[in-house]
Amino acid sequence: MDNKEFLFKTNINCGGCVAKVTPFLDDAEGVCHWEVDTQNKDKVLTVKSEGISQEQVMQTVQRAGFKIEPLPK
């Protein structure tokens, strides 16, 4: 299985937000690693996938209560 990397623009902009989204992303099936660059103006979420789709990542983050959109490659 090839590991993909997805980049998203989000509104996860502080440690509290990261803490709120953490259980959602940690429990998501097929996520290998993820991180949010809260210093970046786009609050870029990077997800290394082991099978989860871009759409599933977006649904997971939306369930946590955040906005998310794919960043163009």
Phi and psi restraints in degrees (value plus and minus 20) as a CYANA .aco file:
   2 ASP   PHI    -108.1   -68.1
   2 ASP   PSI     113.7   153.7
   3 ASN   PHI    -102.0   -62.0
   3 ASN   PSI     105.7   145.7
   4 LYS   PHI    -123.0   -83.0
   4 LYS   PSI     139.9   179.9
   5 GLU   PHI    -144.7  -104.7
   5 GLU   PSI     107.9   147.9
   6 PHE   PHI    -132.0   -92.0
   6 PHE   PSI     122.2   162.2
   7 LEU   PHI    -139.1   -99.1
   7 LEU   PSI     114.8   154.8
   8 PHE   PHI    -151.8  -111.8
   8 PHE   PSI     129.2   169.2
   9 LYS   PHI    -112.9   -72.9
   9 LYS   PSI     109.4   149.4
  10 THR   PHI    -153.4  -113.4
  10 THR   PSI     159.7   199.7
  11 ASN   PHI    -135.3   -95.3
  11 ASN   PSI      10.5    50.5
  12 ILE   PHI    -104.1   -64.1
  12 ILE   PSI      76.4   116.4
  13 ASN   PHI    -137.1   -97.1
  13 ASN   PSI     -12.7    27.3
  14 CYS   PHI    -174.9  -134.9
  14 CYS   PSI     151.7   191.7
  15 GLY   PHI     -78.3   -38.3
  15 GLY   PSI     -56.7   -16.7
  16 GLY   PHI     -83.3   -43.3
  16 GLY   PSI     -60.9   -20.9
  17 CYS   PHI     -85.4   -45.4
  17 CYS   PSI     -62.9   -22.9
  18 VAL   PHI     -80.3   -40.3
  18 VAL   PSI     -63.2   -23.2
  19 ALA   PHI     -82.5   -42.5
  19 ALA   PSI     -55.9   -15.9
  20 LYS   PHI     -89.3   -49.3
  20 LYS   PSI     -58.2   -18.2
  21 VAL   PHI    -104.4   -64.4
  21 VAL   PSI     -39.4     0.6
  22 THR   PHI     -72.6   -32.6
  22 THR   PSI     -72.0   -32.0
  23 PRO   PHI     -82.5   -42.5
  23 PRO   PSI     -51.4   -11.4
  24 PHE   PHI     -86.7   -46.7
  24 PHE   PSI     -68.0   -28.0
  25 LEU   PHI     -94.0   -54.0
  25 LEU   PSI     -54.7   -14.7
  26 ASP   PHI     -86.8   -46.8
  26 ASP   PSI     -52.1   -12.1
  27 ASP   PHI    -106.7   -66.7
  27 ASP   PSI     -32.0     8.0
  28 ALA   PHI     -88.4   -48.4
  28 ALA   PSI     109.3   149.3
  29 GLU   PHI     -86.6   -46.6
  29 GLU   PSI     109.8   149.8
  30 GLY   PHI      73.7   113.7
  30 GLY   PSI     -12.8    27.2
  31 VAL   PHI    -116.8   -76.8
  31 VAL   PSI     102.4   142.4
  32 CYS   PHI    -106.9   -66.9
  32 CYS   PSI     -65.6   -25.6
  33 HIS   PHI    -178.8  -138.8
  33 HIS   PSI     127.4   167.4
  34 TRP   PHI    -168.4  -128.4
  34 TRP   PSI     135.8   175.8
  35 GLU   PHI    -177.9  -137.9
  35 GLU   PSI     132.6   172.6
  36 VAL   PHI    -136.9   -96.9
  36 VAL   PSI     109.5   149.5
  37 ASP   PHI    -112.2   -72.2
  37 ASP   PSI      70.4   110.4
  38 THR   PHI     -92.6   -52.6
  38 THR   PSI     -32.0     8.0
  39 GLN   PHI     -99.6   -59.6
  39 GLN   PSI     -43.3    -3.3
  40 ASN   PHI     -95.3   -55.3
  40 ASN   PSI     121.4   161.4
  41 LYS   PHI     -82.1   -42.1
  41 LYS   PSI     -46.1    -6.1
  42 ASP   PHI    -111.1   -71.1
  42 ASP   PSI     -18.6    21.4
  43 LYS   PHI      29.4    69.4
  43 LYS   PSI      39.4    79.4
  44 VAL   PHI     -91.8   -51.8
  44 VAL   PSI     103.0   143.0
  45 LEU   PHI    -115.8   -75.8
  45 LEU   PSI     103.8   143.8
  46 THR   PHI    -128.0   -88.0
  46 THR   PSI     106.3   146.3
  47 VAL   PHI    -142.9  -102.9
  47 VAL   PSI     104.4   144.4
  48 LYS   PHI    -112.6   -72.6
  48 LYS   PSI     101.2   141.2
  49 SER   PHI    -117.6   -77.6
  49 SER   PSI     118.3   158.3
  50 GLU   PHI    -137.9   -97.9
  50 GLU   PSI      26.1    66.1
  51 GLY   PHI     104.8   144.8
  51 GLY   PSI     -41.4    -1.4
  52 ILE   PHI     -91.4   -51.4
  52 ILE   PSI     124.2   164.2
  53 SER   PHI    -111.3   -71.3
  53 SER   PSI     142.9   182.9
  54 GLN   PHI     -76.7   -36.7
  54 GLN   PSI     -62.9   -22.9
  55 GLU   PHI     -81.9   -41.9
  55 GLU   PSI     -61.9   -21.9
  56 GLN   PHI     -86.2   -46.2
  56 GLN   PSI     -57.7   -17.7
  57 VAL   PHI     -81.9   -41.9
  57 VAL   PSI     -64.2   -24.2
  58 MET   PHI     -82.4   -42.4
  58 MET   PSI     -63.1   -23.1
  59 GLN   PHI     -82.6   -42.6
  59 GLN   PSI     -60.2   -20.2
  60 THR   PHI     -82.2   -42.2
  60 THR   PSI     -67.0   -27.0
  61 VAL   PHI     -87.5   -47.5
  61 VAL   PSI     -57.9   -17.9
  62 GLN   PHI     -84.7   -44.7
  62 GLN   PSI     -57.7   -17.7
  63 ARG   PHI     -82.0   -42.0
  63 ARG   PSI     -52.3   -12.3
  64 ALA   PHI     -95.1   -55.1
  64 ALA   PSI     -30.1     9.9
  65 GLY   PHI      81.3   121.3
  65 GLY   PSI      -1.0    39.0
  66 PHE   PHI    -136.0   -96.0
  66 PHE   PSI     137.1   177.1
  67 LYS   PHI    -105.0   -65.0
  67 LYS   PSI     126.0   166.0
  68 ILE   PHI    -174.0  -134.0
  68 ILE   PSI     119.8   159.8
  69 GLU   PHI    -165.9  -125.9
  69 GLU   PSI     128.4   168.4
  70 PRO   PHI     -85.6   -45.6
  70 PRO   PSI     121.4   161.4
  71 LEU   PHI    -108.1   -68.1
  71 LEU   PSI     114.8   154.8
  72 PRO   PHI     -83.0   -43.0
  72 PRO   PSI     121.1   161.1
